[in-house]
């Protein structure tokens, strides 16, 4: 599932990254000769081959990838090869190769926790897609059909292998982050800035979502024509290991010409966001979320624009009414985005991002309040921690058969009938509680603001794009051979083989995601911004 990376136009510093900042180089550094930091030519080729590092490291400008006039072809080939090797080193290890000093870790807090949450959610999506190919256990909960009593199916524990709730979390975060900046301008009565922010966000949203996706799918197209999916398709046809969800795998056609036109038709259908159905394409079926994200983003922007001039009370009421309308028509994806919008409204009204880090003392206002309000003020952290746990529990709603699963049957009674996939409704409730509690509870925020969470959040969109091809093109073959050695007749054999495959596939997917993030994701964000600025300059009179 999905959820792609989210951006905030011109986001303030207390928000999660919209676009990584350009590597900062002072005027003194730009005028400084390269010899001051690097040995003379001839001693090494590594230092002269440093590619741009877009993740915060400050390095000297590299040579162009184009051949220079006075450069021998052999030197050029060696330099390009060195650049390529350095670029394949993960971003967090780049400073060991380039000799550059890494920037000190920035103190992440507040809304930045949502970036970390998105990263961990993407990792759990990987778990779901890894296991659901080989077993149906990922879809059902503990006690379903008076069986299925494995510990891994217990509520909350089941989240480690459940992907659909992660989609809900992605979409709530998207709605929250995309709304945050426009709502701040609305609350400050800066309506001209509101229009500018919404215009920029709308223009760049398509580039943000589709450019990395298309590039990722094109890489799969190339891999198919190189024969890298031949073994994988044979494994699927065998049917010995793929005994769970037989997800779409690339179809190998008779010629590159025919394959290309199939790829082209796939892109055309993927870009048709007017089709409200879910489209699982053969090149990367996990990208079904991209058109869903795009059209939901447009609905979100229109809602913000249409309600921007009203008072806060009227605006929030209209937003809630729109959410209810979408819920009654079963548009669960829009409900998730609008839920993020309402959470952003409430948090801005309460000023949680400007509040002190520790709870305020019991003021005269609270002292004169009723006992319930006093209790809420004193136990603010504990109540939100409880909400987080409840969110995890409700979010554990199984994808299949939850009305017949102990502990979840009551949720079926409150699920709106129009929902095409009923489990999406309780998972929506869980996702909203999780995001809201993270925003309001410092104890929970700490789980998502550490360096690992920050890194996973940075590469989350790229990780989401590349993990499917890794699992299909490499994982299918790997698991076929692992279980060919260990066997899978018993639970121990199945789990031992699965664990071995998981610890091989996960690092590979993370490594490729890191490369894709720097090679495709970040440049696509920069490209959209540059294109917008150029068009603005052209159209100015």
C-alpha positions in Angstrom: 0.0 0.0 0.0 0.9 3.3 -0.2 1.4 6.2 0.6 3.7 8.0 -1.0 5.7 11.0 0.1 4.0 14.1 1.1 5.1 17.7 0.5 4.3 21.0 2.1 4.8 24.0 0.0 7.2 26.4 1.7 6.9 24.5 4.9 8.2 26.2 8.1 11.1 24.7 10.0 8.9 23.0 12.5 7.3 20.8 9.9 8.5 17.6 8.2 10.6 18.1 5.2 8.8 19.0 2.0 11.9 19.1 0.0 15.4 18.5 1.3 17.3 21.8 1.5 19.9 22.5 -1.1 23.4 21.7 0.3 24.5 25.0 1.8 27.8 26.4 0.6 29.0 29.8 1.8 30.5 32.4 -0.5 33.9 31.7 1.1 33.6 28.0 0.4 32.6 28.7 -3.2 35.7 30.7 -3.8 38.0 28.3 -2.0 40.2 26.3 -4.4 39.6 22.5 -4.5 43.3 21.9 -3.8 42.6 23.1 -0.2 40.6 20.0 0.6 41.7 17.4 -1.9 45.1 15.9 -2.8 46.5 16.8 -6.2 45.4 14.8 -9.3 47.1 11.5 -9.7 47.0 10.4 -6.0 43.4 9.2 -6.1 40.4 9.3 -8.3 37.8 9.0 -5.6 37.9 12.6 -4.3 37.6 14.0 -7.8 34.6 11.8 -8.5 32.3 12.9 -5.7 28.7 13.2 -7.0 26.2 15.7 -5.5 25.1 14.5 -2.1 21.6 15.8 -1.6 21.0 14.6 1.9 22.7 17.4 3.9 26.4 16.7 3.4 28.5 19.6 2.2 31.1 18.6 -0.4 33.1 20.3 -3.2 31.3 20.6 -6.5 32.0 17.5 -8.6 33.0 17.5 -12.2 30.3 17.3 -14.8 29.2 13.8 -16.0 29.9 15.1 -19.5 33.3 14.5 -21.0 35.6 17.6 -20.9 37.5 18.7 -24.0 41.0 18.0 -22.6 40.0 14.7 -21.0 41.1 11.4 -22.4 38.4 8.9 -22.9 40.0 6.4 -20.5 40.2 9.1 -17.8 36.6 10.1 -18.4 35.4 6.4 -18.2 37.4 5.9 -15.0 36.0 9.1 -13.5 32.4 8.2 -14.4 32.8 4.7 -13.0 34.2 6.2 -9.8 31.3 8.6 -9.5 28.9 5.7 -10.0 30.6 3.6 -7.3 30.5 6.5 -4.8 26.9 7.2 -5.6 25.9 3.6 -4.8 27.1 4.0 -1.3 24.2 4.6 1.1 23.7 8.2 2.0 24.4 7.6 5.7 27.9 6.2 4.8 28.8 8.8 2.1 31.0 10.8 4.5 33.3 7.7 4.9 33.9 7.6 1.2 34.0 11.3 0.3 35.8 12.5 3.4 33.1 15.2 3.9 32.0 16.1 7.4 28.4 15.0 7.9 26.1 17.7 9.3 25.2 17.3 12.9 21.8 15.7 13.4 19.0 18.2 13.5 16.8 18.2 16.5 13.5 16.8 15.3 10.3 17.4 17.2 6.7 18.2 16.9 5.2 17.7 13.4 8.4 16.0 12.2 7.2 12.9 14.1 4.8 12.4 11.2 7.7 11.9 8.9 9.1 9.2 11.1 5.6 7.6 11.4 5.4 7.5 7.6 8.8 5.8 7.4 7.9 3.1 9.8 4.5 2.6 8.1 6.3 2.0 4.8 8.5 -0.6 6.5 5.5 -2.4 7.7 4.0 -2.3 4.2 7.2 -4.0 3.1 6.5 -6.7 5.7 2.9 -7.1 4.5 3.9 -7.5 0.8 6.7 -9.8 1.7 4.5 -12.3 3.6 1.1 -12.0 1.9 2.5 -13.6 -1.2 3.2 -16.9 0.7 0.4 -17.1 3.2 -3.1 -15.8 3.8 -2.4 -15.3 7.5 -1.7 -11.6 7.0 -5.4 -11.0 6.1 -7.2 -12.6 9.1 -7.1 -11.9 12.8 -6.8 -14.0 16.0 -9.6 -16.4 16.4 -11.2 -15.9 13.0 -13.5 -18.8 12.1 -12.8 -20.3 15.6 -9.2 -21.0 14.6 -6.1 -19.0 13.6 -4.8 -18.6 17.2 -1.2 -17.8 16.4 0.4 -15.1 18.5 1.3 -13.0 15.4 -2.4 -12.6 14.8 -3.2 -10.9 18.1 -4.4 -7.3 18.0 -1.6 -4.7 17.7 1.0 -7.5 17.1 -0.8 -8.1 13.8 0.1 -4.6 12.7 3.6 -5.8 12.0 2.3 -7.7 9.0 -0.8 -5.7 8.1 -0.5 -3.3 5.2 -4.0 -1.7 4.7 -3.9 0.3 8.0 -0.6 1.7 6.8 -2.4 3.0 3.7 -4.8 4.8 6.0 -2.0 6.3 8.0 -0.3 7.5 4.7 -3.4 9.2 3.6 -4.2 10.9 7.0 -0.6 12.2 7.1 -0.9 13.4 3.5 -4.1 15.3 4.3 -2.5 16.8 7.5 0.8 17.9 5.9 -0.7 19.3 2.7 -3.3 21.3 4.7 -1.0 22.6 7.4 0.7 25.5 5.5 -2.5 26.7 3.7 -4.4 26.7 7.0 -1.7 28.8 8.7 -2.0 31.4 6.0 -5.8 31.3 6.3 -5.7 31.8 10.0 -3.4 34.8 9.6 -5.8 36.3 7.0 -3.1 36.2 4.3 -5.4 35.2 1.6 -3.1 36.2 -1.2 -0.5 33.9 0.2 -3.1 31.1 0.6 -3.8 31.3 -3.1 -0.1 31.2 -3.9 0.5 28.2 -1.6 -2.5 26.3 -3.0 -1.5 27.1 -6.6 2.0 25.9 -6.0 0.9 22.7 -4.3 -1.6 21.9 -7.0 0.8 22.4 -9.8 3.6 20.4 -8.2 1.5 17.6 -6.8 1.3 15.7 -10.1 5.1 15.9 -10.6 5.7 14.8 -7.0 3.6 11.7 -7.3 4.0 10.6 -10.9 7.6 11.4 -12.0 9.2 9.0 -9.5 6.5 6.4 -10.1 6.9 6.5 -13.9 10.7 6.2 -13.6 10.4 3.3 -11.3 8.0 1.5 -13.7 10.3 2.2 -16.6 13.2 0.5 -14.7 10.9 -2.5 -14.4 10.2 -2.4 -18.1 14.0 -2.4 -18.8 14.4 -5.3 -16.4 11.7 -7.3 -18.1 13.3 -6.9 -21.5 16.7 -7.8 -20.1 15.2 -11.1 -18.9 15.5 -10.4 -15.2 11.9 -11.4 -14.6 12.0 -14.7 -16.5 12.9 -16.8 -13.5 10.4 -14.9 -11.4 7.6 -15.6 -13.8 8.6 -19.3 -13.9 8.4 -19.5 -10.1 4.9 -17.9 -10.1 3.8 -20.4 -12.8 5.2 -23.3 -10.7 2.9 -22.3 -7.8 4.9 -24.1 -5.1 5.8 -21.1 -3.1 3.4 -18.4 -4.2 0.5 -19.8 -2.2 -0.9 -16.6 -0.8 -1.8 -13.5 -2.8 -0.7 -14.0 -6.4 0.0 -10.4 -7.1 0.4 -9.0 -10.6 3.8 -9.8 -12.1 5.2 -8.2 -15.3 4.0 -10.0 -18.5 6.9 -10.8 -20.8 5.7 -10.1 -24.3 7.3 -11.3 -27.6 9.1 -8.1 -28.6 10.3 -4.9 -27.1 8.0 -3.0 -29.4 4.9 -4.8 -28.2 6.2 -4.6 -24.6 6.7 -0.8 -24.9 3.1 -0.2 -26.1 1.9 -2.3 -23.2 3.9 -0.2 -20.9 2.6 3.0 -22.6 -1.0 1.9 -22.2 -0.3 1.1 -18.5 1.0 4.6 -18.0 -2.1 6.1 -19.7 -4.4 4.1 -17.4 -2.3 4.9 -14.3 -2.6 8.6 -15.1 -6.4 8.5 -15.5 -7.3 9.8 -12.1 -10.9 10.3 -13.3 -11.3 6.5 -12.9 -12.2 6.1 -9.2 -11.6 2.4 -9.4 -8.4 0.9 -8.1 -5.9 0.0 -10.8 -3.2 -2.7 -10.1 -0.8 -2.6 -13.0 1.5 -5.4 -14.0 4.8 -3.4 -13.7 4.3 -2.3 -10.1 0.9 -3.1 -8.7 1.6 -1.2 -5.4 1.4 2.1 -7.3 -2.4 1.8 -7.3 -2.2 4.4 -4.6 -0.8 7.1 -6.9 -3.9 8.2 -8.7 -5.8 7.7 -5.5 -3.4 10.1 -3.7 -3.6 12.6 -6.6 -7.4 12.9 -6.9 -7.8 13.0 -3.1 -5.2 15.8 -3.0 -7.2 17.8 -5.5 -10.4 17.3 -3.5 -8.5 18.5 -0.4 -7.1 21.6 -2.2 -10.6 22.5 -3.5 -12.1 22.1 -0.1 -9.5 24.3 1.5 -9.9 26.9 -1.2 -13.7 26.9 -1.1 -13.8 27.4 2.7 -10.9 29.7 3.0 -12.7 33.0 3.5 -15.1 31.8 6.2 -14.6 32.0 9.9 -12.9 29.2 11.7 -16.2 27.8 13.1 -18.0 27.9 9.7 -14.9 26.5 7.9 -14.5 23.6 10.2 -18.2 22.8 10.1 -18.2 22.7 6.3 -15.1 20.5 6.3 -16.7 18.1 8.7 -19.9 18.1 6.6 -17.8 17.3 3.5 -16.1 14.5 5.3 -19.5 13.1 6.4 -20.8 13.3 2.8 -17.8 11.4 1.5 -18.1 8.8 4.2 -21.8 8.2 3.4 -20.8 7.6 -0.3 -18.0 5.2 0.7 -15.1 7.4 -0.5 -12.8 6.1 2.2 -9.6 7.6 0.6 -11.1 11.2 0.6 -12.4 10.7 4.1 -8.8 9.9 5.2 -7.4 13.1 3.5 -10.2 15.2 5.0 -9.6 13.7 8.4 -6.0 14.9 8.2 -7.4 18.4 7.3 -9.6 18.4 10.3 -6.7 17.3 12.6 -4.6 20.1 11.2 -7.4 22.6 11.9 -7.9 21.4 15.5 -4.1 21.4 16.2 -3.7 24.9 14.9 -6.7 26.1 16.9 -5.2 24.6 20.0 -1.8 25.9 19.2 -0.1 22.6 20.0 3.0 23.4 17.9 3.6 26.7 19.8 2.8 25.3 23.3 5.7 24.6 25.7 7.2 21.2 25.8 6.1 20.5 29.4 2.5 20.7 30.6 1.4 24.1 31.9 0.7 24.4 35.6 -2.9 24.4 36.7 -3.9 28.0 36.0 -6.7 29.9 37.5 -8.7 29.2 34.4 -8.3 25.5 34.8 -8.8 25.7 38.6 -12.2 27.2 38.1 -13.1 24.7 35.4 -15.2 21.6 36.0 -13.6 18.4 37.4 -13.5 16.7 34.0 -11.6 19.6 32.4 -9.2 19.6 35.3 -8.6 15.9 35.0 -8.0 16.2 31.2 -5.5 19.0 31.8 -3.6 17.1 34.5 -3.6 13.7 32.6 -3.1 15.1 29.1 -0.2 12.9 28.3 -1.7 9.8 29.7 -5.0 10.3 27.9 -3.3 10.7 24.5 -1.1 7.7 25.3 -4.3 5.7 25.9 -5.7 7.1 22.6 -2.6 5.9 20.8 -3.1 2.3 22.2 -6.8 2.4 21.3 -5.8 3.5 17.8 -3.3 0.6 17.5 -6.0 -1.8 18.6 -8.7 -0.5 16.2 -6.2 -0.2 13.4 -5.5 -3.9 13.9 -8.9 -4.7 12.3 -8.2 -7.6 9.9 -8.5 -7.0 6.2 -10.8 -10.1 5.9 -13.6 -11.4 8.1 -13.4 -8.8 10.9 -17.1 -9.1 11.7 -16.4 -12.7 12.7 -13.2 -12.0 14.5 -13.2 -11.9 18.4 -12.8 -8.3 19.6 -13.7 -6.6 16.3 -17.3 -7.7 15.6 -18.7 -4.6 17.2 -16.9 -2.4 14.6 -19.0 -4.0 11.8 -22.1 -2.5 13.4 -20.9 1.1 13.0 -19.4 0.6 9.5 -21.3 2.6 6.8 -23.0 0.3 4.4 -21.6 2.1 1.2 -18.0 1.2 2.1 -16.8 -1.0 -0.7 -14.1 -2.5 1.6 -15.7 -2.5 5.1 -12.4 -2.9 7.0 -11.3 0.5 5.7 -13.7 2.3 8.1 -12.4 1.0 11.4 -8.8 1.3 10.1 -9.6 4.9 9.3 -10.6 5.4 13.0 -7.4 3.8 14.1 -5.2 5.9 11.7 -6.8 9.1 12.9 -6.3 8.2 16.6 -2.7 7.2 15.9 -1.8 10.5 14.1 -3.7 12.7 16.6 -2.0 11.1 19.6 1.4 11.4 18.1 0.8 15.1 17.5 -0.4 15.6 21.1 1.8 13.3 23.2 5.5 14.0 23.6 6.0 10.4 24.9 4.7 8.9 21.7 6.5 11.5 19.6 9.9 10.3 20.9 9.4 7.0 19.1 9.3 8.8 15.8 11.9 11.5 16.0 15.1 9.5 16.3 17.7 9.4 13.4 16.5 6.0 12.2 12.9 7.2 12.0 14.0 10.4 10.2 16.0 8.4 7.6 13.1 6.0 7.0 10.8 9.0 6.5 13.2 10.6 4.0 13.4 7.5 1.8 9.8 6.3 2.4 8.4 7.2 -1.0 11.4 5.7 -2.8 11.2 2.6 -0.6 7.5 2.3 -1.4 8.3 2.4 -5.2 11.2 0.0 -5.3 10.2 -2.6 -2.7 7.7 -4.2 -5.0 10.1 -4.8 -7.9 12.6 -6.2 -5.4 10.1 -8.6 -4.0 8.8 -9.7 -7.4 12.0 -9.8 -9.4 14.4 -11.1 -6.7 12.3 -12.2 -3.7 10.2 -14.7 -5.5 13.3 -16.4 -6.9 15.1 -16.2 -3.5 12.3 -17.7 -1.5 11.8 -20.6 -4.0 15.5 -21.5 -3.6 15.5 -21.0 0.2 12.5 -23.2 0.8 14.0 -25.7 -1.7 16.8 -26.1 0.9 15.0 -25.7 4.2 11.6 -27.1 3.1 8.3 -25.5 4.2 6.2 -28.4 5.3 6.3 -27.4 9.0 5.7 -24.0 10.6 9.4 -24.0 11.8 10.6 -24.6 8.2 8.3 -22.0 6.8 9.3 -19.3 9.4 13.0 -20.1 9.2 13.0 -19.7 5.4 10.8 -16.6 5.5 13.0 -14.9 8.1 16.2 -15.7 6.1 14.6 -14.3 2.9 13.3 -11.2 4.8 16.7 -10.3 6.2 18.1 -10.5 2.7 15.4 -8.7 0.8 14.9 -5.8 3.3 18.5 -4.4 3.2 18.5 -4.7 -0.6 15.2 -2.8 -0.9 16.5 -0.1 1.6 19.8 0.2 -0.3 18.0 0.6 -3.7 15.5 3.0 -2.1 18.4 5.2 -0.9 19.8 5.3 -4.4 16.5 6.0 -6.0 15.8 8.7 -3.4 18.9 10.6 -4.4 18.9 9.8 -8.1 15.2 10.3 -8.9 13.0 11.4 -6.0 14.9 14.5 -4.9 15.7 15.7 -8.5 12.0 15.3 -9.4 11.0 17.6 -6.5 13.7 20.1 -7.6 12.5 19.8 -11.2 8.9 20.6 -10.3 10.0 23.6 -8.3 12.3 24.9 -11.1 9.6 24.4 -13.7 7.1 26.3 -11.7 9.5 29.2 -11.1 10.4 29.4 -14.8 6.8 29.4 -15.9 6.0 32.1 -13.3 8.8 34.2 -14.7 7.6 33.7 -18.3 4.0 34.6 -17.5 4.8 37.7 -15.5 4.0 41.0 -17.3 
